[in-house]
Amino acid sequence: MIPLLAVEEAKRRGAEAGVRPELAGVNAFRAMLNNPRVAGAVGNLLTTLLFEGSLDPRVRELVILRTGWRTGSEYEFCQHVAIARRLRIPDEDILGVRDPESCSSYNDVDRAVLRLTDELLEGTEISPATWNTLASAFETRHLIELLAVAANWRFFAVFLKAAQVPLDSGVPGWPEGKAPQTRI
C-alpha cells in the first residue's frame, strides 16, 4: 500500500505541484502526492476533464462509473456515485452502469458510451457500430474528451487498486452492498 500523506502535507505539496486544494485532500491524491511531479501532471488532466471539460457531466460520470464497476475499483465507483448524485444524476442512471442493457432510462447513445467504455477496458479499439453511433451524437471535440475520460479513469482504477487507496472518510462502500462479481 502506498502511504497516505497527512492532509495538510498533501495540500502543501499539492499547492507546489499545482494540484487543486480540494483534490489534494482526498485519499487518491494523498497517496499520489508522494510523487508531486506525477501528481501535478495527473491533477492537471483531471482538472481539465472534471472542471473545464465540454463533455456533458452526465456522460463523463457514466464512463467513470462503468470503469469503476468493471474494474472493481471501489474507490473510483463510490467516489463518483457521490459526485453523480451531487450533479443530480438519477440513481437509475448511476446504478444502471452495473447492467446497462437492463437500464430503462438509457437511450442508444448512453449504451454506445458504455460500450465504448467496455471496449476500451477490454482492448484499444472501438467497434465501427459504437463509433458510428457516437460520431453521429457528439462533436469531434467531445469524442476526444470521451476518449480522454475513458483512458484517465482507467489509469485511476489501476492506480487506486494497485496502491490500495482506502475510501475517503464519509464515502460509503458499494451501493446496496453489491460489488461486481467479475472484474477485468
Secondary structure, DSSP 8 states (H G I E B T S, - for coil): ------HHHHHHHHHHHT--HHHHTSHHHHHHTTSHHHHHHHHHHHHHHHHS--S-HHHHHHHHHHHHHHHT-HHHHHHHHHHHHHTT--HHHHHHTTSGGG-TT--HHHHHHHHHHHHHHH-S---HHHHHHHHHHS-HHHHHHHHHHHHHHHHHHHHHHHTT----TT---SGGG---SS--
